[in-house]
């Protein structure tokens, strides 16, 4: 009986600690990685359009902090942000010179936790 009482005390202690952490740091408990990242490339203007889906109720605290763009293995653009322009879906545009067949990789990183990486291959320019 004493062993069981000790186990119950320990279990309640763990639960209490978890609830306390969630109450003191609610943003962390509700933090989410970017849900989706969509890429479009216009070869004529050399513009990369990055549309990010990242739901937040506090876009000045929980937001997409970094958007990193690579061509092949080389980082060509590393963009840092201080907030998110929309609480759910938003778009950034970047000038990224790329030739047909080159691979572009974009990583969107949350200010609290998580990231999402997507790649695309540049297609033939519209004529």
N, C-alpha and C positions, 0 to 999 in steps of 0.2 A: 504494500500500500504506500509506503514512503517513497519507493522508486517511482510509482505512477504519479504521485503528487509532484515530485521533482520534475518529471517530464512535462506535466501540465503547466507548471510554473515557467519552465523554459519556453514552451510553445507560446504562452501568452506574452512573455517578454519579447520574443521575436516579432509577434504581431504588433505589439505596442511600438516597437522601434520602427517597423515599416510604416505604420500609420503616422507616426511623428515625422518621419522623413517626407512622406507625401504631403503633409500639412505645411511643413516648413519650406519645402521646395516644390510647390505644385506645378511650376512650369516644366520641371524635369519630368514629372510623372505624366504630363500630357504632351511631351515633345515628340515630334514625328520627323522621320526622314522625308526628303522630297518624294512625293508619290509618283510623279512622272516628269520626264524631261523630253521634249520634242525638239528636233532640229530640222531646219530648212536652210538650204543654201542657194543663193542667187548668184550664179557664176558671172552674170553680166555686171553686177554691181559689187561683187565679192563680199556680199553681206551674209553673215550667219545669223539667223534668227533662232533664239533659244527661248522656248516657252516652258515655264516651270510650274508644276502644280505642287503647292506646299501649303497646306491648311494651317492657319494659326489664328488665335484670338488676340494675340499681342504682337503685331508686326514690327514693333520697335524693340522687342526683347527676344522673341523667337522668330527667326527669319533666315533666309538664305544669305549666309555671310560671304561665301566665296563661290565664284564661277571660274573654273580653270579650263582653258582650251588648249588642246594639244593637236599638232599635226604630226602624225607618226609618233615618234617618241619625244619630240621637242615641245616644250611649253611655249606657246606663242602669245598667250594672254592670260594674266592672272588678275581677276577683278575682285575687289573687296567692297562689301556693302555694309552700311550701318543700320539698315531697316529693309523692309519688304514693301514694294509699292502697292500691293493688293493682298488682302488676307487669304487668298486662295490660288488664283491663277494670274501669272504676269509674264511679260515678254521683255527680253533684252536683245539688242542688236549689236553686233560686233563686225568690224571690218577685218576679214581674214582672207588674204590672198591664198587661193588654193587652185590646183590644177585638177583636171579630170583624173579620177582614179586615186587621188590622195585620200587618206583616212583622217577624219576629224573626230577627236574624242572630247567630250565635255563632261566635267564633274561639277555637280551642284552640291555644296556642303552646307548643312544646317548650322546655325549658331550654337545650338545646344548639343545635338547628337545626330549622327547619320549623314549619309551622302548617297547620291545616285550618279552612276556613270553611264553614258550612252555614246555610241559611235555611229558614224555614217561615212559612206564613201561618196565623194563628190562625183556627180553624174556629168554627162555631156551637157555643155552649155546650149541653151535654147537658141535657135537660129531664125 
